[in-house]
């Protein structure tokens, strides 16, 4: 009889362990949001594509098969993004206030708690202070996958950061994490970004716009071109979109937009409502879009100006573009 009871308890234990083994789970509580949804995706392919997480009564639960360590990017209702470090067989608890997401708490694994410490450090920091704190964090934790994310999020994507210094930080991490695939991809991305600097040829690309038309770099070689990344929820994007729309209607410059919204349908709706006339691309991959990385457009909004296939300027403000348009009209 004892043997039967033992085998029964053992079978229950094995089943319960099997449910967690190979899975990663998130339990969350979001204050000041009763109903809604989050978007979630993984840059490293921990999960495929873009998924949604339903918020009910301010709480949400999400569990996925997880075969290797990686990151999940949560996109909150206000479209701010926050990272969760996923590990097979682990679970985390999230507690956040919708009005203070920079102070979000994530408990359950060392990497998420380490990221939480950095999040608190930078909650009230100015952009230049963020760069300094991110740089120091990487120097203090070159062996941590958290440093890879912080390098990409706070340094590579920040126009105030020095790309040469960032490359040195990547080399520092390589010594501690020589087999990390995410770090190898970041190194390759940095090299591509430097190759796409002013004076370099426009990187080769091919994509379809929201109407199904092919857009590629070969067709732009003999033209003056502005390629701009934007998002419907970003105020600066709205400003530069209206400016580019005016240029497209009055000038021979070729304008191409790359929308970083998670939904192509929402992008189409916004374009129609605002009478945007130039072609736009939206693949739903947001800042993880292959096209975005090829062109080195790391900000929202961001832009490249090319003349006859060669990059002449990057990150030109809407005010500067308007000023040039006024001069042309005069």
N, C-alpha and C positions, 0 to 999 in steps of 0.2 A: 504493500500500500504506500509506504514511504517513497519507494522508487517511482511509483506512478505520479505522486504529488510532485516529486522532484522534477520529473520529465515535463510535467504540465507547466510548472513555474519557469523551467528553463525555456520552453517553447514560447511562453509569453514574453520572456526577456529578449529572446532572439528576434521576435516579431517587432517589439517596440524599438529595439536597436536598429533593425532593418529599415524602419520608417524614416529614421533620421540619417542613416548612413547614405551618402550620395545625394543629400538634399541640403538646401540652405533655406532658412526661414526667417522672415521679418515679421515682428509684431509691433504695431505702431499706434501711438495715441497723438492726435493732432488737435490742439486746443483752438477754439474759435473757428473751426470748420466742422459743421455737422455732417453734411453730405457733399460728395464730389468724387473726383478721381485723380490719381497720379499717373504719370507715364513713367515707364522704366525701360532702360536698355543697357546693354553691356558692350563697351568698346572692345573687349577681348573675346567676346563670343561665349561668355558663361551661359548666356541665353541667346536665342535667335530673334532678331527683329525687335520691334517695339511692342510692349505689352502695357496693359492698364491695370491699376489697382484701385478697387472701389473703396471709398471712405463711407462708412455708415456709423452714425452716432459718434463721429469724431475718432473712430478706430478703424484700423485696417490690418489685414493679415495677408502675407504673400509667401508662398513656398514654391521652389523650383528645383528640378534636378541640377546637381552641381558636381562636376567631375574634377574641377581644378580651381585653384585660387584665382580671383579676378575682381573686377569692380562692377558694381551696378550703379547707374546714374538715375536718381529719382528726380523727376520734374514735377514740382509742386504746382498747385492751382494758379499761383502768381507767376509761373514759368521760371522761377529760380531753380537752379540745379544743385543737388547735393550728392556726394558719393557715399556708397556703402561698400565695404570690403567683404566679399563673399568667400566662404571657405566650405568645402564639403563636410557635411555632418555637423555644422554649427548653426546657431540661431542668435539673432540680436533683437534687442528691444529699443524702439525709437520713441522718444518723447520730445515734442516740439510745440512751440506756440506759433501759429500761422503769421503773427505780426512780428516775430523775432526769430526767423528761421536760422539766422547766423549763429544762434545759441543752441541749436538742436543738440540733444544728447543721444548718443548711440552706445548702448552697453551690450557686452556679450563676448567680444573678442579683443585681443590686444591691439590689433591694427585699427579697429573702429574707435577704441578708447584713445589711442594715440592721436588719431585724426580729430577727435573731439577736443583734445587739449589745444591743438593748433587752431581749431575753429573758435574757441573761446579767446585765444590770444589775439586773433584778428577781427573779432566781432566789432570793435570800435576803432580799428586802425584805419588810417588814411591809405590811399593807393600806394604812395611811396613807402609807407611803413610796412604794408603787406609784402612788398618785394623784399625788404630787409629781413622780415621775419621768416619768409619762405626760404630765402637763401641760407639763413642760419639754421633753420630746421633741417635742411638737407645735409648741411655740414655735420650736424649733430647725429643724424640718423641715416647715414649713407647705405646701411644694410636693410632698410625698411622699404617695402612696396609703397608705403604711404608717401615716401619722398618722391617716388616716380610721379604719382598723381599730383602732388603739390608743385613739382617742377613744371608739369604740363599746364596745370590750371592757373597758377599764380605767376609763372615766369615766362614760359613760351607764349602764353596768350596775353601777356601784358606788354604794351608798347613802351612802358617805362623801363622794362628789364633789358639787360645787356645780353645779347645772344651769345657773345663770346664767353662771358662769365658763366652763362647757363650751360654751354657746351663743356666747360671745365667741371661743372657739377655732375654732369652726366658721366664724365670720365671717372670721377670719384665714386659714383654709384656702381659703375661697371666693375671696379676692383672688388666690391663686396657682393655684387649680384651678377656674376658673369654669365649665368644661364637664364636670366630673366628675359622672356620674350617681349614683355611690355616695354622694357627698357631698350631693347634692340630696336623696336618700332619707333620709340621716342627719338632715339639717335638718328634713325633714318629720316624721320619727319623734320628734325632740326636741320639736317643737311639739305633737304628739299627746300626748306624755308629760306636758307641762306642762298641757295641757287636761284630763288625767285626774287632776289633783291633788285633794286633799281639798276638798270643797265644790262640786266640779264634778259634772255628771250622769254617770252610768255610761256610757261610750262604747257606741254601738250595735254589736251584733254578732249573728250567727246562726251556729250550729254544730251538728254532730251528735255525740252521745255515743257511747261504744263499743257501745251497744245499738241504735244507729240512731235514737234519739229526738232531736227538734229542741229545742235550747236557745237562747233568744234574750233579749236585754235587755228587750224589751217585756213578757215574762212575769214579770220580776223587779221591776217598778216599785213594786208595793205590798208588797214583802217585805223582810225583813231577810236579807241575803245575804252569804256569804263565798265569794270565788273565789280559789282557791289553785293556784299552779303547783308541780309537784313532779317528782321523778325517783326511780325505784326504787333507784338506786345511791347516792343521797345520804342520809347519816345524819340530817341535820336534817329532810329530807323525811319520813322514817319517823316521827320524833317528832311533827311537826305533823299528819300524816295520822291517827295514832292519836287525837290530841286532837280533830280535826275529826270523826272517826268517832263519838266519844263525844257530841259536841255534836249531831250529826245524829240520834242515837238518843234523846236526852233533851230536845231543844229544838226549837222550830218554825222555827229559822233554816234557810234554804235554803243547802246547801253544794254547790259545784261544783268539781271538780278538773280541772286541765289537766296531763296527764302529758307530760313532755318526753323520754320514752324514744324511741329511733329506731324501735321496733317496736310497733305497736298490739297484736299478739298477746302480746308480753312484758308489756305493760301489763295486759292482761286476766288473764294468769296471776298477776301480782303482786296485783292487786285481789282475785281469787278466794282466793288463799292467805292473805291477810290480812283477809278478811271485810269489806272496805270496802263500805259500804252506799250511799253517795251517788254520784250520776252523775259520770262522768269522760270527758273529751275527750282524744283522742290522734290527731294527724294525721301523726305520724312526722317532722315538720319541725323538731322540737326548738326551740331558741331562735330559729329563723328562721320559726316559725309566724306567719302573719298575725294570728291571734287574740291571740297573746302580745304582738305589737307594738301591736295596737289597744288592748289593756288596759294597756300599759306595765309588764308583769310581767317585769322584766329580770334577776331573780335566781332561784336554785334553793336553797330554796323562796322564794316571794314570795306576797303576797296583797293583796286589796282587800276592804274591808268596806263594804257599801253599805246604806243604809236608805231604802226607798221610792224607789229609783232614783237616789239621790244618794250620792256617795262620802263616807264619814265618817272612814275611817282607811285607812292603807296600812302594810304590813310589820309586822303585829302578831305578836309572838313566841308560840311555843307555850306558854311559861310564863304569859304574860299571859292567853291564852285560857283556860288551865286555871284560873287564879285567878278569872276572871269566872264560870266554870262552878261553881266551889265556892261562891262567894257566892250564886248563884242557888239552889243546893241547900239552903243554910242558910236 
